[in-house]
């Protein structure tokens, strides 16, 4: 578990010092906070691999923090272990229901603490629901988020994102460079969705160069505009100077014919399903049809987003 980042939140400095000393010995990077209100500020700019959280603290207590961590799109997948002097069954049940991954009663054995942290982090690393490259939720989690919104009768927009000319880039620049582009797209989607939609968004990685983001219908086009404009600004940095100036690369297409492929762009297909159309397979099918239509538009230049306006 070398290099893993652990956030310790406890108003008792002795607990923070003890946990920090033990974990740093095993090459964990440890940050210690003593006040509940500091945690949410910290998590806006940092994403630890695991959070050790006391229940009784000044400011926001551990129960409220655990709930907020699980509700926020950026932090919902971070494992949370409760460290508490409260040993009652009700406290254990309440925190597990709020989404905590484990509950350790103080005083605790440091060897047991380290063993539990290792187990949780190994389980997270092996989690097949997350894409191994981007660590974004995959297809099962995407469908789960959509169907939750359907069940809650919540209006939403399903936005399918595909990188154009990515295969050609991979063929010319290699898979390592291609992976860099995929990771950059993942970061871009998450950043722009957060900026425009606050906490009401979801970003998932279907696989390859295909992604999905889900948000409220009225913010979908604003988010897509921010994503496509920023992508067109940054993508030339992933090409060498010669290709950047030419505006294209030359390689074989799928039919083994030599072709010029423009600098990569994004196509975003936005589908805001109505009540009678809220079947997941139908939503995905509509998005795929719209994406294909947008890719074939003769007059397009650079990245584009289109919205399904069919009644």
Secondary structure as UniProt FT lines:
FT   TURN            2..3
FT   STRAND          5..9
FT   HELIX           13..24
FT   TURN            25..27
FT   STRAND          29..33
FT   HELIX           36..45
FT   STRAND          50..54
FT   HELIX           62..71
FT   TURN            73..77
FT   STRAND          79..84
FT   HELIX           89..98
FT   STRAND          102..105
FT   HELIX           110..125
FT   TURN            128..129
FT   TURN            132..134
FT   HELIX           139..151
FT   TURN            152..153
FT   STRAND          157..164
FT   HELIX           166..173
FT   HELIX           175..197
FT   TURN            198..199
FT   STRAND          201..207
FT   TURN            208..209
FT   STRAND          210..215
FT   HELIX           217..234
FT   HELIX           235..238
FT   HELIX           241..246
FT   STRAND          248..252
FT   TURN            254..255
FT   STRAND          258..262
FT   STRAND          265..271
FT   HELIX           275..277
FT   HELIX           280..295
FT   TURN            298..299
FT   STRAND          304..307
//
